[in-house]
Amino acid sequence: MSNSMKQGLLIALVMLLSVTAGVWFYKYSQTDFETLQGEQYKWRDLKGDWVIINYFAPWCAPCLREMPELHQLNKNLPPKTHLFAINYDVLPVSDLQVMMNKFEITLNVIMANEETHLPISKPPYLPATYIIGPEGQVRAEILGEVTADILTDKIHELQSL
């Protein structure tokens, strides 16, 4: 093989490695979701923790009834457990903030948009609550209104398995 062929192969290899490293770095640095409070999360950083995600909407009366229960749970979460709410409808940040203020929602709220990556699909109806286990798999789906006690009992049950 001639020197020019070796140089060409070396250049091609370096270019391939650069592109691969760029793609990997881009994927590694992307967040999976962001909260209205400005926090950014990656699912790999939540590995080992339990995550509760509650879908709600301001037009859903049961969702609004369960919100005080979720606030109570949020104050008494088991160790290594996170609670997030996510609005069913994609809203601009300003509209989401107005809704949060109107209904006095103090939970961490995930901003739903095309860049939001969750290990669950949008539920068929509301309210809907999902419990994600430490490995990132959905461990429970609760369709309908919940209480803090129901969720606490369910988490303890799942953690004991």
Secondary structure, 3 states (H helix, E strand, C coil): CCHHHHHHHHHHHHHHHHHHHHHHHHHHHCCCEEECCCCEECHHHHCCCEEEEEEECCCCHHHHHHHHHHHHHHHCCCCCEEEEEEECCCCCHHHHHHHHHHCCCCCEEECCCCCCCCCCCCCCCCCEEEEECCCCCEEEEEECCCCHHHHHHHHHHHHCC
